[in-house]
Amino acid sequence: MIPTTAPLTYGAYLRLPYLLDQQVPLTGSAHDEHLFIAVHQVHELWFKLLLVECADARDRMLAGETAVPGTRLRRCELIVGTLCDAVRLLDTMEPRDFLAFRDGLGTASGAQSAQYHEIGILLGGPKDRARIGRMGWLTPDERSRVRRRLAEPSLWDGFLALLAAAGFAHGTRAERFAAYAEIARDPAHKALGELMESLLDHDRAWSRWRSRHVLVVERQLGGAPGTAGSAGATYLRARADERFFPELWGFRGTPR
């Protein structure tokens, strides 16, 4: 007799029993701890998708494509916008409600998100290989992933490869600025120009997320240290003006 296979259900496909069993408050009594956990778990799910989308955009740019990478980056911009909305949910939590479970977080800190660090490296942040030694909280799997990101090309490397493929010199900042100016002037480079705008839009979305994050932390903690002894809002405020693609922003104010 041929065995029958049970039909696939929505819950089975999404593995909902496992997924919905992962929100486990440590205090058991602080109402808003469930919200805190859900918001941060949602971040990690979206971070995972951002890594998939940005890696694909990079790979396609390295292969000479411009259209699909732009589509991927526009999707990423919307994903980061969704993260901004998720952070806003934390503003519905009163400071006293956060303090009701904060001590239970112990040595855990949002700065320990390995995927967030991966995103920064993948987009084109500084490849400081010594940083791994300072990230003692990494699991072996996380350490392996961060090392892989450090060894592979970044999204910015993919964009520079497109400049080279279009015949632009790009070895120095001055050469790249000349390339940006030519792209902005010449309709023949429309696809590259649109991709530059997509990179800027994605970067702008992250800037909004950082600003929103700072305000939420300041509302909850003021100037007090963050979890795990971090500098809290002071540290986040110092990084609020960071950009993944600073040259594209700097080019805006230069004569054409």
C-alpha positions as CSV (number, residue, x, y, z in Angstrom):
1,M,0.0,0.0,0.0
2,I,1.4,3.4,-1.0
3,P,1.8,5.7,2.1
4,T,0.0,8.9,1.9
5,T,1.6,12.2,2.8
6,A,-0.3,14.7,5.0
7,P,-1.2,17.9,3.1
8,L,1.1,20.9,3.8
9,T,-0.6,23.4,6.0
10,Y,0.1,27.1,6.6
11,G,1.4,26.4,10.1
12,A,3.7,23.6,9.0
13,Y,5.1,25.6,6.1
14,L,6.0,28.5,8.3
15,R,7.0,26.2,11.3
16,L,4.7,28.3,13.4
17,P,4.6,26.0,16.5
18,Y,8.4,26.4,16.8
19,L,8.4,30.1,15.9
20,L,5.7,31.1,18.3
21,D,7.3,29.1,21.1
22,Q,10.4,31.4,21.1
23,Q,9.0,34.3,23.0
24,V,10.0,33.3,26.5
25,P,10.0,36.2,29.0
26,L,12.6,35.7,31.8
27,T,10.7,37.5,34.5
28,G,7.3,35.9,33.9
29,S,5.6,38.9,35.4
30,A,6.7,42.0,33.5
31,H,4.0,42.6,30.9
32,D,6.1,44.5,28.4
33,E,9.0,42.0,28.3
34,H,7.0,40.0,25.6
35,L,6.8,43.2,23.5
36,F,10.6,43.7,24.0
37,I,11.4,40.2,22.9
38,A,9.1,40.2,19.9
39,V,10.4,43.5,18.5
40,H,14.0,42.3,18.7
41,Q,13.2,38.9,17.2
42,V,11.4,40.6,14.4
43,H,14.6,42.7,13.8
44,E,16.7,39.5,13.5
45,L,14.2,38.0,11.0
46,W,14.4,41.1,8.8
47,F,18.2,41.3,9.3
48,K,18.4,37.8,7.8
49,L,16.4,38.9,4.8
50,L,18.5,42.0,4.4
51,L,21.6,39.9,4.2
52,V,20.0,37.7,1.6
53,E,18.9,40.7,-0.5
54,C,22.1,42.8,-0.2
55,A,24.3,39.7,-1.0
56,D,22.3,39.1,-4.1
57,A,22.5,42.7,-5.2
58,R,26.2,42.6,-4.7
59,D,26.7,39.4,-6.6
60,R,24.6,40.8,-9.5
61,M,26.6,44.0,-9.6
62,L,29.8,42.1,-9.6
63,A,28.3,40.2,-12.6
64,G,27.6,43.6,-14.4
65,E,23.9,43.9,-13.7
66,T,22.2,47.2,-12.6
67,A,18.4,46.7,-12.8
68,V,17.9,43.8,-10.4
69,P,20.3,45.2,-7.8
70,G,18.2,48.4,-7.8
71,T,15.1,46.4,-7.2
72,R,16.8,44.5,-4.3
73,L,17.9,47.8,-2.8
74,R,14.5,49.4,-3.0
75,R,13.1,46.3,-1.2
76,C,15.8,46.7,1.4
77,E,14.8,50.3,1.9
78,L,11.3,49.2,2.7
79,I,12.5,46.5,5.1
80,V,14.5,49.1,7.1
81,G,11.4,51.3,7.1
82,T,9.5,48.3,8.6
83,L,12.3,48.1,11.3
84,C,11.7,51.8,12.1
85,D,8.0,51.0,12.7
86,A,9.0,48.1,14.9
87,V,11.3,50.4,17.0
88,R,8.4,52.8,17.4
89,L,6.4,50.1,19.1
90,L,8.9,50.3,21.9
91,D,7.8,53.9,22.5
92,T,4.5,52.4,23.8
93,M,6.4,51.0,26.7
94,E,6.8,53.3,29.7
95,P,10.3,53.6,31.2
96,R,9.0,52.0,34.5
97,D,7.7,49.1,32.5
98,F,11.2,48.5,30.9
99,L,12.9,48.8,34.3
100,A,10.5,46.0,35.5
101,F,12.5,43.5,33.5
102,R,15.8,45.3,32.6
103,D,17.9,43.7,35.3
104,G,16.9,40.3,33.9
105,L,18.7,41.0,30.7
106,G,22.0,40.6,32.5
107,T,24.9,40.7,30.0
108,A,22.7,40.7,26.9
109,S,22.9,43.7,24.7
110,G,21.5,44.7,21.3
111,A,25.2,45.5,20.3
112,Q,25.6,41.7,20.3
113,S,23.5,41.2,17.2
114,A,25.9,39.3,14.9
115,Q,23.6,39.8,11.9
116,Y,23.7,43.6,12.4
117,H,27.5,43.5,12.3
118,E,27.3,41.4,9.2
119,I,25.1,43.9,7.5
120,G,27.5,46.7,8.2
121,I,30.4,44.7,6.8
122,L,28.4,43.6,3.8
123,L,27.3,47.1,2.9
124,G,30.8,48.4,2.9
125,G,31.7,49.3,6.4
126,P,35.3,49.3,7.6
127,K,36.8,45.7,7.5
128,D,38.5,45.8,10.9
129,R,39.5,42.1,11.3
130,A,40.7,42.8,14.8
131,R,37.1,43.5,15.8
132,I,36.4,39.8,16.0
133,G,38.8,39.5,18.9
134,R,36.8,42.2,20.7
135,M,33.5,40.4,20.2
136,G,33.9,37.7,22.9
137,W,30.2,37.1,22.9
138,L,30.1,35.6,19.4
139,T,29.2,31.9,19.1
140,P,31.4,29.8,16.9
141,D,28.8,29.9,14.1
142,E,28.5,33.7,14.4
143,R,32.3,34.1,14.4
144,S,32.5,32.1,11.2
145,R,29.8,34.2,9.5
146,V,31.5,37.5,10.5
147,R,34.8,36.2,9.2
148,R,33.2,35.2,5.9
149,R,31.8,38.7,5.5
150,L,35.2,40.2,6.2
151,A,36.7,38.0,3.5
152,E,34.1,38.6,0.7
153,P,33.4,41.7,-1.5
154,S,31.0,44.3,-0.1
155,L,28.0,45.9,-1.8
156,W,30.2,48.9,-2.3
157,D,32.8,46.7,-4.0
158,G,30.0,45.6,-6.4
159,F,29.2,49.2,-7.2
160,L,32.8,50.0,-7.9
161,A,32.9,47.0,-10.2
162,L,30.1,48.5,-12.2
163,L,32.0,51.8,-12.5
164,A,35.0,49.9,-13.8
165,A,32.8,47.9,-16.3
166,A,31.4,51.2,-17.6
167,G,34.9,52.5,-18.2
168,F,35.3,54.8,-15.3
169,A,38.6,55.2,-13.4
170,H,37.8,54.7,-9.7
171,G,41.1,54.2,-7.9
172,T,41.0,57.5,-6.1
173,R,38.3,59.7,-4.5
174,A,38.8,62.4,-7.2
175,E,38.4,59.8,-10.0
176,R,35.2,58.5,-8.4
177,F,33.8,62.0,-8.0
178,A,34.5,62.6,-11.6
179,A,32.7,59.4,-12.5
180,Y,29.7,60.4,-10.3
181,A,29.5,63.8,-12.1
182,E,29.6,62.1,-15.5
183,I,26.9,59.7,-14.5
184,A,24.7,62.6,-13.3
185,R,25.2,64.5,-16.6
186,D,25.0,61.8,-19.2
187,P,21.6,60.1,-19.9
188,A,23.6,57.2,-21.3
189,H,24.4,56.3,-17.7
190,K,20.8,56.4,-16.4
191,A,20.9,52.9,-15.0
192,L,24.0,53.6,-13.0
193,G,22.5,56.9,-11.8
194,E,19.3,55.2,-10.6
195,L,21.4,52.6,-8.8
196,M,23.3,55.4,-7.0
197,E,20.0,56.8,-5.9
198,S,18.9,53.4,-4.6
199,L,22.1,53.1,-2.6
200,L,21.4,56.6,-1.1
201,D,17.8,55.7,-0.3
202,H,18.9,52.6,1.5
203,D,21.5,54.5,3.4
204,R,18.9,57.2,4.3
205,A,16.6,54.5,5.7
206,W,19.3,53.2,8.0
207,S,19.9,56.8,9.2
208,R,16.2,57.1,10.1
209,W,16.4,53.8,12.0
210,R,19.5,54.9,14.0
211,S,17.7,58.2,14.9
212,R,14.6,56.4,16.0
213,H,16.6,53.9,18.0
214,V,18.5,56.7,19.8
215,L,15.2,58.5,20.7
216,V,13.7,55.3,22.1
217,V,16.7,54.5,24.2
218,E,16.9,58.1,25.5
219,R,13.3,57.9,26.5
220,Q,13.8,54.7,28.4
221,L,17.2,55.3,30.0
222,G,18.1,59.0,29.5
223,G,21.9,59.2,30.0
224,A,22.2,56.0,32.0
225,P,24.3,53.1,30.8
226,G,22.7,50.6,28.5
227,T,22.3,46.9,29.0
228,A,25.5,44.9,29.7
229,G,27.3,48.1,30.7
230,S,27.2,49.7,27.3
231,A,27.2,53.4,26.9
232,G,23.5,53.4,25.9
233,A,22.1,56.4,24.2
234,T,25.5,58.2,24.3
235,Y,27.0,55.5,22.1
236,L,24.0,55.4,19.8
237,R,24.0,59.2,19.5
238,A,27.7,59.2,18.5
239,R,26.9,56.7,15.7
240,A,23.7,58.4,14.5
241,D,25.4,60.3,11.7
242,E,27.3,57.3,10.3
243,R,26.7,56.6,6.6
244,F,27.4,53.4,4.7
245,F,28.1,55.3,1.4
246,P,29.6,58.6,2.6
247,E,31.0,59.5,-0.8
248,L,27.6,59.5,-2.5
249,W,26.4,62.0,0.1
250,G,29.6,64.1,-0.2
251,F,29.3,64.3,-3.9
252,R,25.9,66.1,-3.6
253,G,27.5,69.4,-2.7
254,T,30.3,69.4,-5.3
255,P,30.1,71.5,-8.6
256,R,29.0,69.5,-11.6
